[in-house]
Amino acid sequence: MSETAPSRRSAAWETLAAAMCDVRALGGAVSLLQWDQETFMPAKGAPARGDQLAAVQAALHERLTHPRVAEALDLAEREDSGDPDRAAALRALRFDHERAARVPQDLVRALALAQGEGVDAWKAARTERAFALFAPKLARLVDLRREQADAIGVPAGGERYDALLEGYEPGMRVSRLEPILARLVGWLSPLVAAIGAAPAPESGFLSGRFDADAQWRFTLELLAALGFDPAAGRQDRSLHPFTLGLDPGDVRVTTRVYEAQPLSAIFSTLHEAGHGLYEQNLPAEHRRSLLCAAPSMGIHESQSRLWENLVGRSLPFWRAFLPRLAARFPQLAGIGPADFHRAVNRVERSLVRVEADEVTYNLHIALRFELELRMLRGTLAVSDLPQAWAARSEALLGVRPRDDAEGVLQDIHWAFGDLGYFPTYTLGNLYAATLFDAAARALPGLEDAIAAGDLAPLRRWLTEKVYRVGRRKDAEDIVRDAAGVGLTDEHFERYVKTKYGALYGLAI
Ligand code: ZN
């Protein structure tokens, strides 16, 4: 046995390990430049920052696509190291290498240019509330994304959109998403209508002024309670909250504080903390390899949603945390956890995705997924997009935007030509419900622990089942191994119907 056992030392592997280390380091440098850009960079730093980001990203691309990496990959894939982690790292590197190497340099440059022009035109169009100013740039971006999808190659049994979708959610297909979203629309739309006919919960106690410093200190208390390690990360303020993980030892989250809207900081922090816990608990022993990352956007979003909604919008959570909040804001004295729970779960037919509640959120995604798929397939002309948006918004959500700014121009994603990204939000919502259901079965007394403010059992379970896996498995396999079932809306449906049926007194 010993004389035939393959050597774990391999020149090809050493080459690839060095390349992965550099790719990770350069990726971390990009993240740090972006984090600084959104938080502390002075306004006049913008032109230089653009150059800095472009230079580091070019270096990263070159390191990932270098012919020596291609040669070493071919060699290493033929060796049998007997090490499953090495095999998983090779699969991850092959995937990233192919996606980067197959797209010709002139297309990469054309896309970067079109994205810059797209964002500028989108901003101007929003200011003027006129889609026509953005339309030619979007049409150009859709064309370039088609070219990119063809260069990468349509996955077996799939379509063009799948080639782009794979950049965010490896393994996912339109053919899986379409029926799932159709089912969601089928039961969510009537539920939204029924809730709309019921009396809205009282939330007047959330208006007035909530001191910004006191809000900030409460968000830090929440981070600590969730187990976000302050020695391995920090929270700052930004206009649009986000999370960037440079490494498990260095995770940056941001939040925003509005004195007139106290829920904004609370739920932004809980959301980003979910992303942050994932990043801090990735397998640090693989920090120099591509395994030290989440396998998809959808599974990453499942963790922000789980902590924000399944935990943060639950009654047990507010039994523990309302007294702590009220200690900082005397105007909440006399409000009970049940009142607060109702107020933070108000359902509204809003036009705005980012402010949408748990019930309407996926309808916003269904709308975007349907329209971007039709644009990429060529069955919807970009010039017809505003009319299609308004019609589908009315059909799905029961509200019609008054102008383009309220409707088709509200998200920045299409200004970058990002097609295939939106569905990962819904995948996150569905995976969150499925994983939380599994956690509740695995951890008897979970609700009591949450009601006592003890979130460690849940964090430990998620760390073991999800965070520490890193990129060794695809997202759906992680969920399947943790919960016994992959992609389904079954748990989400039960959760939403039970919770909102009770909150709104509906018989469903
Ligand atoms: Zn998120």
Boltz pocket constraint, residues with backbone or C-beta under 6 A from the ligand:
constraints:
  - pocket:
      binder: B
      contacts: [[A, 271], [A, 275], [A, 300], [A, 301], [A, 304]]
      max_distance: 6.0
